[in-house]
Each structure stands twice: as structure tokens, then as C-alpha cells.
Amino acid sequence: MNFLLTILLAVQMLAAIGMIGLILVQHGKGADMGAAFGSGSSGSLFGASGSANFLSRTTGVLAAVFFVCTLALAYFNSARPTSSGSVLERAASSVPAPELAASGAVPAPVAPAVAASGAGQIPTK
């Protein structure tokens, strides 16, 4: 399971880096006027508008891959047990419930760390 999560995370990061690169390479809408008057990338490998279509389609595919990886990682993370393995959570759950007094009154809860160390208690003279 950890191997699958590692692969998904690697694919997501590669898709994000690829999207960043492709978005930075693309021209804005104002750059199309230069290509219409003879300058720009009209003589390039993809033609005047071919590179824009290729780059935008590739960016769209990478965005879809990124979205699917994000959903898969969120699903697998929610399927894990909710225990975080924190020492504080384990200490709080292992403390036994205080015994009820003979009068039936419930004593005030005391944090285990404060009661064990004596910190927070008012010294008496």
C-alpha cells in the first residue's frame, strides 16, 4: 500500500512540475497578433497555431492526471485508521477513569501530565 502511495505521489509531483513548465512556455493571447503579421512561431515545428493547441492539450492532460492523483491520494488517506500514533493520545486513553466518590459526585478531570509531575499545583505554606 505504501508503494502505491509513493508512486501516486511521484506521478502527482511530476504532473505538477510538467504543468508549471508548460504554462510558463505558452504565450498569452496578446502574442497571437505578432504571429499574424509574420513574426513569432509561424515557421516552427507545429505551425502558427499548432504549438498552442499541442501545449494547451498537453497541459489539460497533465491537469487531469494531477486531479486524479489528488483524488486517489485523498481517498487512500481517508481509508487509513484514524490513530495518529501520538504518545499523548495513547497516554490519555490508558489512564483509568477516576473512582466515583461515595456521595455520587463526579470529581473534576485532571490531566495526567499535570497530576504526575505536580506542576500547576498551588504550593501551601
C-alpha atoms as an extended CHARMM CRD file, in Angstrom:
* protein
*
       125  EXT
         1         1  MET       CA              0.0000000000        0.0000000000        0.0000000000  PROA      1               0.0000000000
         2         2  ASN       CA              2.8510000000        2.3880000000        0.8260000000  PROA      2               0.0000000000
         3         3  PHE       CA              4.4450000000        1.6130000000       -2.5420000000  PROA      3               0.0000000000
         4         4  LEU       CA              1.2390000000        2.6150000000       -4.3480000000  PROA      4               0.0000000000
         5         5  LEU       CA              1.0200000000        5.8490000000       -2.3600000000  PROA      5               0.0000000000
         6         6  THR       CA              4.6400000000        6.6270000000       -3.2010000000  PROA      6               0.0000000000
         7         7  ILE       CA              4.0130000000        6.0320000000       -6.9130000000  PROA      7               0.0000000000
         8         8  LEU       CA              0.8800000000        8.2110000000       -6.8420000000  PROA      8               0.0000000000
         9         9  LEU       CA              2.7310000000       10.9910000000       -5.0680000000  PROA      9               0.0000000000
        10        10  ALA       CA              5.6140000000       10.8230000000       -7.5630000000  PROA      10              0.0000000000
        11        11  VAL       CA              3.2070000000       10.9600000000      -10.5240000000  PROA      11              0.0000000000
        12        12  GLN       CA              1.3880000000       13.8980000000       -8.9450000000  PROA      12              0.0000000000
        13        13  MET       CA              4.6260000000       15.8120000000       -8.4170000000  PROA      13              0.0000000000
        14        14  LEU       CA              5.8350000000       15.1210000000      -11.9660000000  PROA      14              0.0000000000
        15        15  ALA       CA              2.4800000000       16.2570000000      -13.3590000000  PROA      15              0.0000000000
        16        16  ALA       CA              2.6730000000       19.4520000000      -11.2920000000  PROA      16              0.0000000000
        17        17  ILE       CA              6.2110000000       20.2180000000      -12.4680000000  PROA      17              0.0000000000
        18        18  GLY       CA              5.2240000000       19.4610000000      -16.0710000000  PROA      18              0.0000000000
        19        19  MET       CA              2.1980000000       21.7690000000      -15.8300000000  PROA      19              0.0000000000
        20        20  ILE       CA              4.3300000000       24.5730000000      -14.4100000000  PROA      20              0.0000000000
        21        21  GLY       CA              6.8240000000       24.2120000000      -17.2620000000  PROA      21              0.0000000000
        22        22  LEU       CA              4.1780000000       24.0400000000      -19.9840000000  PROA      22              0.0000000000
        23        23  ILE       CA              2.2480000000       27.0070000000      -18.6120000000  PROA      23              0.0000000000
        24        24  LEU       CA              5.4130000000       29.1100000000      -18.4970000000  PROA      24              0.0000000000
        25        25  VAL       CA              6.3000000000       28.1740000000      -22.1080000000  PROA      25              0.0000000000
        26        26  GLN       CA              2.8920000000       29.0990000000      -23.5300000000  PROA      26              0.0000000000
        27        27  HSD       CA              2.2350000000       32.5290000000      -24.9880000000  PROA      27              0.0000000000
        28        28  GLY       CA             -0.5810000000       34.7570000000      -23.8370000000  PROA      28              0.0000000000
        29        29  LYS       CA             -3.4640000000       35.8410000000      -26.0460000000  PROA      29              0.0000000000
        30        30  GLY       CA             -1.7160000000       39.1070000000      -26.8840000000  PROA      30              0.0000000000
        31        31  ALA       CA              1.1710000000       37.2170000000      -28.5270000000  PROA      31              0.0000000000
        32        32  ASP       CA             -1.0810000000       35.9570000000      -31.3580000000  PROA      32              0.0000000000
        33        33  MET       CA             -1.0190000000       39.3220000000      -33.1440000000  PROA      33              0.0000000000
        34        34  GLY       CA              2.7210000000       39.0520000000      -33.7580000000  PROA      34              0.0000000000
        35        35  ALA       CA              2.3030000000       35.6670000000      -35.4480000000  PROA      35              0.0000000000
        36        36  ALA       CA             -0.4600000000       37.0820000000      -37.6730000000  PROA      36              0.0000000000
        37        37  PHE       CA              1.8990000000       39.7180000000      -39.1350000000  PROA      37              0.0000000000
        38        38  GLY       CA              4.7050000000       37.3400000000      -39.9910000000  PROA      38              0.0000000000
        39        39  SER       CA              6.7610000000       37.2000000000      -36.8020000000  PROA      39              0.0000000000
        40        40  GLY       CA              6.5500000000       34.7460000000      -33.9980000000  PROA      40              0.0000000000
        41        41  SER       CA              6.4090000000       30.9660000000      -34.3600000000  PROA      41              0.0000000000
        42        42  SER       CA              4.7840000000       30.7020000000      -37.7940000000  PROA      42              0.0000000000
        43        43  GLY       CA              7.7480000000       28.7110000000      -39.1050000000  PROA      43              0.0000000000
        44        44  SER       CA              8.0380000000       26.4090000000      -36.1280000000  PROA      44              0.0000000000
        45        45  LEU       CA              7.6230000000       22.6650000000      -35.9750000000  PROA      45              0.0000000000
        46        46  PHE       CA              3.9040000000       22.7780000000      -35.0790000000  PROA      46              0.0000000000
        47        47  GLY       CA              2.9610000000       25.7590000000      -37.2890000000  PROA      47              0.0000000000
        48        48  ALA       CA              1.4790000000       29.0710000000      -36.2090000000  PROA      48              0.0000000000
        49        49  SER       CA             -1.3450000000       27.6550000000      -34.1200000000  PROA      49              0.0000000000
        50        50  GLY       CA             -0.2000000000       24.0490000000      -33.8060000000  PROA      50              0.0000000000
        51        51  SER       CA              2.1090000000       24.6560000000      -30.8720000000  PROA      51              0.0000000000
        52        52  ALA       CA             -0.6210000000       26.4400000000      -28.9390000000  PROA      52              0.0000000000
        53        53  ASN       CA             -3.0210000000       23.5390000000      -29.4650000000  PROA      53              0.0000000000
        54        54  PHE       CA             -0.3610000000       20.9660000000      -28.5990000000  PROA      54              0.0000000000
        55        55  LEU       CA              0.7720000000       22.7890000000      -25.4670000000  PROA      55              0.0000000000
        56        56  SER       CA             -2.7510000000       23.5030000000      -24.2450000000  PROA      56              0.0000000000
        57        57  ARG       CA             -3.8450000000       19.9100000000      -24.8120000000  PROA      57              0.0000000000
        58        58  THR       CA             -0.7830000000       18.5620000000      -23.0330000000  PROA      58              0.0000000000
        59        59  THR       CA             -1.4040000000       20.9640000000      -20.1480000000  PROA      59              0.0000000000
        60        60  GLY       CA             -5.0040000000       19.7540000000      -19.9690000000  PROA      60              0.0000000000
        61        61  VAL       CA             -3.9140000000       16.1150000000      -19.8610000000  PROA      61              0.0000000000
        62        62  LEU       CA             -1.3900000000       16.8470000000      -17.1070000000  PROA      62              0.0000000000
        63        63  ALA       CA             -4.0380000000       18.7510000000      -15.1640000000  PROA      63              0.0000000000
        64        64  ALA       CA             -6.3710000000       15.7460000000      -15.4110000000  PROA      64              0.0000000000
        65        65  VAL       CA             -3.5880000000       13.4040000000      -14.2190000000  PROA      65              0.0000000000
        66        66  PHE       CA             -2.8490000000       15.7660000000      -11.3230000000  PROA      66              0.0000000000
        67        67  PHE       CA             -6.5590000000       15.8980000000      -10.3800000000  PROA      67              0.0000000000
        68        68  VAL       CA             -6.9590000000       12.0980000000      -10.4820000000  PROA      68              0.0000000000
        69        69  CYS       CA             -3.8090000000       11.5920000000       -8.3800000000  PROA      69              0.0000000000
        70        70  THR       CA             -5.0650000000       14.1350000000       -5.8470000000  PROA      70              0.0000000000
        71        71  LEU       CA             -8.4130000000       12.3580000000       -5.5340000000  PROA      71              0.0000000000
        72        72  ALA       CA             -6.7260000000        8.9520000000       -5.2180000000  PROA      72              0.0000000000
        73        73  LEU       CA             -4.3590000000       10.1960000000       -2.5120000000  PROA      73              0.0000000000
        74        74  ALA       CA             -7.2670000000       11.7530000000       -0.6200000000  PROA      74              0.0000000000
        75        75  TYR       CA             -9.2550000000        8.5130000000       -0.8470000000  PROA      75              0.0000000000
        76        76  PHE       CA             -6.3600000000        6.3400000000        0.3590000000  PROA      76              0.0000000000
        77        77  ASN       CA             -5.5920000000        8.7530000000        3.1790000000  PROA      77              0.0000000000
        78        78  SER       CA             -9.1950000000        8.6780000000        4.4090000000  PROA      78              0.0000000000
        79        79  ALA       CA             -9.1840000000        4.8640000000        4.3500000000  PROA      79              0.0000000000
        80        80  ARG       CA             -6.3210000000        4.7280000000        6.8700000000  PROA      80              0.0000000000
        81        81  PRO       CA             -7.0420000000        4.2400000000       10.5650000000  PROA      81              0.0000000000
        82        82  THR       CA             -7.5870000000        7.4960000000       12.4190000000  PROA      82              0.0000000000
        83        83  SER       CA             -4.9800000000        6.7600000000       15.1120000000  PROA      83              0.0000000000
        84        84  SER       CA             -2.0060000000        9.0280000000       14.6240000000  PROA      84              0.0000000000
        85        85  GLY       CA              0.2550000000        7.0700000000       16.9180000000  PROA      85              0.0000000000
        86        86  SER       CA              0.7770000000       10.0680000000       19.1640000000  PROA      86              0.0000000000
        87        87  VAL       CA              2.2390000000        9.3670000000       22.5710000000  PROA      87              0.0000000000
        88        88  LEU       CA             -0.1390000000       11.8870000000       24.1490000000  PROA      88              0.0000000000
        89        89  GLU       CA             -3.2030000000       10.1590000000       22.6990000000  PROA      89              0.0000000000
        90        90  ARG       CA             -2.0160000000        6.7850000000       23.9570000000  PROA      90              0.0000000000
        91        91  ALA       CA             -1.3170000000        8.2110000000       27.4330000000  PROA      91              0.0000000000
        92        92  ALA       CA             -4.7470000000        9.8450000000       27.6390000000  PROA      92              0.0000000000
        93        93  SER       CA             -6.5330000000        6.6590000000       26.6070000000  PROA      93              0.0000000000
        94        94  SER       CA             -4.5970000000        4.4340000000       29.0330000000  PROA      94              0.0000000000
        95        95  VAL       CA             -5.4460000000        6.4850000000       32.1490000000  PROA      95              0.0000000000
        96        96  PRO       CA             -8.2180000000        4.7050000000       34.0940000000  PROA      96              0.0000000000
        97        97  ALA       CA            -11.3880000000        6.6020000000       34.8740000000  PROA      97              0.0000000000
        98        98  PRO       CA            -11.3860000000        8.0320000000       38.4170000000  PROA      98              0.0000000000
        99        99  GLU       CA            -13.4740000000        6.2140000000       41.0000000000  PROA      99              0.0000000000
       100       100  LEU       CA            -16.7160000000        7.8710000000       41.9740000000  PROA      100             0.0000000000
       101       101  ALA       CA            -16.9350000000        9.2150000000       45.4940000000  PROA      101             0.0000000000
       102       102  ALA       CA            -19.3560000000        7.6660000000       47.9690000000  PROA      102             0.0000000000
       103       103  SER       CA            -21.6560000000       10.6600000000       47.5970000000  PROA      103             0.0000000000
       104       104  GLY       CA            -22.0540000000       10.0020000000       43.8680000000  PROA      104             0.0000000000
       105       105  ALA       CA            -20.3560000000       13.2580000000       42.8290000000  PROA      105             0.0000000000
       106       106  VAL       CA            -18.0670000000       13.0960000000       39.8390000000  PROA      106             0.0000000000
       107       107  PRO       CA            -14.6220000000       14.5690000000       40.5500000000  PROA      107             0.0000000000
       108       108  ALA       CA            -13.1630000000       17.1720000000       38.2010000000  PROA      108             0.0000000000
       109       109  PRO       CA            -10.9730000000       15.7140000000       35.4400000000  PROA      109             0.0000000000
       110       110  VAL       CA             -7.2410000000       16.0720000000       35.9650000000  PROA      110             0.0000000000
       111       111  ALA       CA             -4.7710000000       15.9760000000       33.0820000000  PROA      111             0.0000000000
       112       112  PRO       CA             -2.3490000000       13.0340000000       33.5030000000  PROA      112             0.0000000000
       113       113  ALA       CA              0.8280000000       15.0880000000       32.8670000000  PROA      113             0.0000000000
       114       114  VAL       CA             -0.1300000000       17.7530000000       35.4120000000  PROA      114             0.0000000000
       115       115  ALA       CA             -1.0600000000       15.2420000000       38.1060000000  PROA      115             0.0000000000
       116       116  ALA       CA              2.0630000000       13.1400000000       37.6180000000  PROA      116             0.0000000000
       117       117  SER       CA              4.5740000000       15.9910000000       37.6440000000  PROA      117             0.0000000000
       118       118  GLY       CA              2.8970000000       18.1140000000       40.3060000000  PROA      118             0.0000000000
       119       119  ALA       CA              3.1120000000       21.1630000000       38.0380000000  PROA      119             0.0000000000
       120       120  GLY       CA              0.2780000000       23.6290000000       38.1960000000  PROA      120             0.0000000000
       121       121  GLN       CA             -0.4790000000       22.9610000000       41.8500000000  PROA      121             0.0000000000
       122       122  ILE       CA             -0.5740000000       25.8620000000       44.2570000000  PROA      122             0.0000000000
       123       123  PRO       CA              2.0700000000       25.4640000000       46.9610000000  PROA      123             0.0000000000
       124       124  THR       CA              0.7730000000       25.6290000000       50.5210000000  PROA      124             0.0000000000
       125       125  LYS       CA              2.6690000000       27.4670000000       53.2700000000  PROA      125             0.0000000000
